[in-house]
Each structure stands twice: as structure tokens, then as C-alpha cells.
Amino acid sequence: LVCGITPSSAATTRMTMSLPDSLRGVARDLATLDARRPRQASLRRSVSTVYYAAFHLLVDAAVRRVCASRTPAGDLAALIGPAPLSAPAQLVCRTLIDAQEARESADYDIAQRFRRSTVTLLLDQVDRAFAAWDGLRTGAEGQGITMALILHARGRAR
């Protein structure tokens, strides 16, 4: 999706759900490849892939929000505010952080050993976060989360 290009709503729904959901499916497939003794490479790729599923779910929402927004970035920061997050919003945020930390270990820490059970717990956590996000994405908390991601990325880019 590029700002200024608005596909039909049916196409938008397919695009929004296809990449994150496909990545989530691939991650689960990788975690269950070898029935008896999973290879570390498969488990590592599963962890990395499920992080990107969660990442793309939220980044896609953030990009859509920025492209549709007519509010200056400074005003957006004021909209988010320091309000406490609901349990579903906390789950989404915590999951993105947990998945990112696990992905960094999977991609860069060759001494780290992964167990299928641990990878499956992360996959299940991401599944719960996806379900929670469905209830959050169009509301104020969902907007706050996506705008926080955008503002964080802008701050890091400077």
C-alpha cells in the first residue's frame, strides 16, 4: 500500500490479512516440521517469522492510519497520552516485544537452543495477540498503538 492509492475495501481486507496471517501459518509449519526431533534451524526460522507476522500486522495498520490522517504528527502525540492500556492492548504490545526479543535471539545468538514447546508458546501468544488486535484496531487504543509505533520510528530516524 502506498499513500494516495486506495484499493477497494475487499482488496484492502485481503491485503491486510494475507501477509501477517500467511507468516503466522509459515511459522507454525516450521515449528512442526520434524515430528520427533525438531531442527534448530526450523525453530529459529519459526520464531523469526512469527515476529514478522506480528510486526506486519501492526505496521500495516500504522501505515494506513498515517496515509489517512490529516493530523500533524505533533498533535498525534497529544492524542495518545499516557492513559493506561486495557488487557488486550497490553497483550498486543507485550507480544510484539516478546516476539522481537525472541527473533533477535533466533537470528543472532547461535548459542541459544530452542525447544519446540517454547516456540509453540510464542506462536500461541501471537495467535492471542492477533485475536486481541481484531477488537482493538479500529478503536482509540488501536489508533494509539499504531501512532506510538510511527512516532517511535520517527524518533529513531532522526
HELIX and SHEET records of a PDB file:
HELIX    1   1 SER A    9  ALA A   31  1                                  23    
HELIX    2   2 GLN A   40  ALA A   68  1                                  29    
HELIX    3   3 ALA A   73  ILE A   80  1                                   8    
HELIX    4   4 ALA A   87  TYR A  108  1                                  22    
HELIX    5   5 ARG A  116  LEU A  136  1                                  21    
HELIX    6   6 ALA A  140  ALA A  157  1                                  18    
END                                                                             
